Amino acid sequence: MERAMTDRETPMEQEQTSETHAPDAEPLQARIAELEQAYEEQKNLYLRTLADFQNYRRRQHEEMERQRGLLLESLMTELLPILDNFERALQAAEATRELEPLIEGVRMTERQIKAVLARYDIHPIVAIGQPFDPNLHEAIQRVETNDYEDGVVIDEVERGYCMGERILRPSRVIVAKRPSEPTTQGLDVQA
């Protein structure tokens, strides 16, 4: 951009002024080009990194689904023989019309199920006779009784299970409650 010549400037002075601005523009133009190139490189690096991360997330999700499928397949492979034993126990009971084969078949099946659970580190939560713990138990009822201390689990409606240290399902329990003492409200109860 050229400056307009003023009355006091001579053509020679104007030429010197424009020459002094021209050399300053070249380094600035070079610097701008350099920064634009760096910006493009960083932008491309960002886009490649973003694409790599999205591909990584997709692969991780696919791998988790594959692992989940394999674990489910393994578990089902172990449960199918148990189902077979249930069916055999029912068939034997129906054929003989006796209760003993059915009971024995159910007991055998229960042992198999417990063995499968133990292989996966799944164990029942001990509840009856233990102090109520809201981390392990879900109280569904409180019963007044003198037979147990206050806050002790006296019955288990549904057994809870943990896998390692993680609670899969809390035990649904009935908890003891001491009967409240009758209040005399200032009456003299001496005999």
C-alpha positions as CSV (number, residue, x, y, z in Angstrom):
1,M,0.0,0.0,0.0
2,E,1.5,3.3,-1.1
3,R,1.2,6.5,0.9
4,A,0.0,9.5,-0.9
5,M,2.7,12.1,-1.4
6,T,2.3,15.2,0.7
7,D,3.2,18.7,-0.4
8,R,6.4,18.7,1.6
9,E,7.7,15.3,0.4
10,T,9.6,15.1,-2.8
11,P,9.3,12.2,-5.1
12,M,12.7,11.0,-3.9
13,E,11.6,10.9,-0.2
14,Q,8.5,9.1,-1.2
15,E,10.5,6.4,-3.0
16,Q,12.8,6.0,0.0
17,T,9.8,5.6,2.3
18,S,8.3,2.8,0.1
19,E,11.6,1.1,-0.1
20,T,11.9,1.0,3.7
21,H,8.5,-0.7,4.0
22,A,9.0,-3.3,1.3
23,P,11.9,-5.1,2.9
24,D,9.9,-5.4,6.2
25,A,7.0,-7.1,4.4
26,E,9.1,-10.0,3.1
27,P,10.1,-11.4,6.5
28,L,6.5,-11.0,7.7
29,Q,5.1,-12.8,4.6
30,A,7.6,-15.6,5.1
31,R,6.7,-15.8,8.8
32,I,3.0,-15.9,7.9
33,A,3.6,-18.7,5.4
34,E,5.6,-20.6,7.9
35,L,2.9,-20.3,10.6
36,E,0.2,-21.3,8.1
37,Q,2.3,-24.4,7.2
38,A,2.7,-25.2,10.9
39,Y,-1.0,-24.8,11.5
40,E,-1.8,-27.2,8.6
41,E,0.6,-29.7,10.0
42,Q,-0.9,-29.5,13.5
43,K,-4.4,-29.7,12.1
44,N,-3.5,-32.8,10.1
45,L,-1.8,-34.3,13.1
46,Y,-4.9,-33.6,15.2
47,L,-7.2,-35.2,12.6
48,R,-5.0,-38.3,12.3
49,T,-4.9,-38.6,16.1
50,L,-8.6,-38.2,16.4
51,A,-9.1,-40.9,13.7
52,D,-6.7,-43.2,15.4
53,F,-8.5,-42.7,18.8
54,Q,-11.9,-43.4,17.2
55,N,-10.4,-46.6,15.6
56,Y,-9.0,-47.6,19.0
57,R,-12.3,-47.1,20.7
58,R,-14.1,-49.1,18.0
59,R,-11.5,-52.0,18.3
60,Q,-11.8,-51.9,22.1
61,H,-15.6,-52.1,21.9
62,E,-15.4,-55.0,19.5
63,E,-12.8,-56.8,21.7
64,M,-15.0,-56.4,24.8
65,E,-18.0,-57.7,22.9
66,R,-15.9,-60.7,21.7
67,Q,-14.7,-61.4,25.2
68,R,-18.2,-61.1,26.6
69,G,-19.5,-63.5,24.0
70,L,-16.7,-66.0,24.8
71,L,-17.5,-65.8,28.5
72,L,-21.2,-66.2,27.9
73,E,-20.5,-69.2,25.7
74,S,-18.3,-70.7,28.3
75,L,-20.9,-70.2,31.0
76,M,-23.7,-71.6,28.9
77,T,-21.6,-74.7,28.0
78,E,-21.3,-75.4,31.7
79,L,-25.0,-74.8,32.4
80,L,-26.4,-77.0,29.6
81,P,-25.4,-80.3,31.3
82,I,-27.2,-79.0,34.4
83,L,-30.3,-78.5,32.4
84,D,-30.0,-82.0,31.0
85,N,-29.9,-83.4,34.5
86,F,-33.0,-81.5,35.5
87,E,-34.8,-83.0,32.5
88,R,-33.6,-86.5,33.3
89,A,-34.7,-86.1,36.9
90,L,-38.2,-85.0,35.8
91,Q,-38.4,-87.8,33.3
92,A,-37.4,-90.4,35.9
93,A,-40.0,-89.1,38.4
94,E,-42.7,-89.1,35.7
95,A,-41.8,-92.6,34.6
96,T,-41.7,-94.1,38.1
97,R,-44.2,-91.8,39.8
98,E,-41.9,-91.8,42.7
99,L,-40.6,-88.7,44.5
100,E,-37.1,-90.1,45.4
101,P,-35.6,-90.0,41.9
102,L,-36.8,-86.4,41.5
103,I,-35.3,-85.4,44.9
104,E,-32.0,-87.0,44.1
105,G,-31.9,-85.4,40.6
106,V,-32.6,-82.0,42.0
107,R,-29.9,-82.4,44.7
108,M,-27.4,-83.5,42.1
109,T,-28.3,-80.5,39.9
110,E,-27.9,-78.1,42.9
111,R,-24.4,-79.5,43.5
112,Q,-23.5,-78.9,39.9
113,I,-24.8,-75.3,39.9
114,K,-22.9,-74.6,43.1
115,A,-19.7,-76.0,41.5
116,V,-20.1,-73.8,38.4
117,L,-20.7,-70.7,40.6
118,A,-17.6,-71.6,42.7
119,R,-15.5,-71.8,39.5
120,Y,-16.5,-68.2,38.7
121,D,-15.7,-67.2,42.3
122,I,-19.4,-66.6,43.1
123,H,-20.3,-67.4,46.7
124,P,-23.4,-67.0,48.8
125,I,-23.5,-64.3,51.4
126,V,-23.9,-65.6,55.0
127,A,-26.8,-63.7,56.5
128,I,-28.7,-65.6,59.2
129,G,-27.4,-64.9,62.7
130,Q,-25.2,-62.0,61.4
131,P,-25.7,-58.4,62.3
132,F,-27.6,-56.5,59.6
133,D,-25.2,-54.9,57.1
134,P,-26.8,-52.6,54.5
135,N,-23.8,-53.3,52.2
136,L,-24.7,-57.1,52.1
137,H,-28.4,-57.2,53.1
138,E,-31.6,-55.7,52.1
139,A,-34.1,-55.6,55.0
140,I,-37.6,-56.4,53.8
141,Q,-39.1,-56.7,57.3
142,R,-38.3,-56.1,61.0
143,V,-39.9,-58.5,63.5
144,E,-40.2,-57.9,67.2
145,T,-38.6,-60.8,69.1
146,N,-36.9,-61.5,72.4
147,D,-35.0,-64.5,71.0
148,Y,-32.4,-62.4,69.1
149,E,-30.5,-59.2,69.7
150,D,-31.7,-56.0,68.0
151,G,-30.4,-55.7,64.4
152,V,-29.6,-59.4,63.9
153,V,-30.7,-61.2,60.7
154,I,-33.2,-63.9,61.7
155,D,-34.4,-65.2,58.3
156,E,-33.3,-65.0,54.7
157,V,-36.0,-64.6,52.1
158,E,-33.6,-64.6,49.1
159,R,-30.0,-65.5,49.3
160,G,-27.4,-62.9,48.2
161,Y,-24.3,-63.6,46.2
162,C,-20.9,-62.0,45.8
163,M,-18.3,-62.5,43.1
164,G,-15.0,-62.0,44.8
165,E,-15.5,-58.8,46.8
166,R,-18.2,-57.4,44.5
167,I,-21.9,-57.9,45.6
168,L,-23.9,-59.4,42.7
169,R,-27.2,-59.4,44.7
170,P,-27.7,-58.5,48.4
171,S,-29.5,-61.0,50.6
172,R,-33.1,-60.1,51.2
173,V,-33.6,-60.6,55.0
174,I,-35.8,-60.3,58.0
175,V,-34.2,-58.4,60.9
176,A,-34.8,-58.8,64.6
177,K,-36.2,-55.9,66.6
178,R,-36.4,-55.8,70.4
179,P,-40.0,-55.2,71.6
180,S,-40.4,-51.7,72.9
181,E,-40.9,-51.5,76.7
182,P,-44.4,-50.3,77.7
183,T,-44.3,-46.8,79.1
184,T,-45.9,-46.2,82.5
185,Q,-46.3,-42.5,82.1
186,G,-45.9,-41.6,85.7
187,L,-48.0,-44.4,87.2
188,D,-46.6,-46.2,90.2
189,V,-46.4,-49.8,89.3
190,Q,-45.4,-51.3,92.7
191,A,-47.2,-54.3,93.9
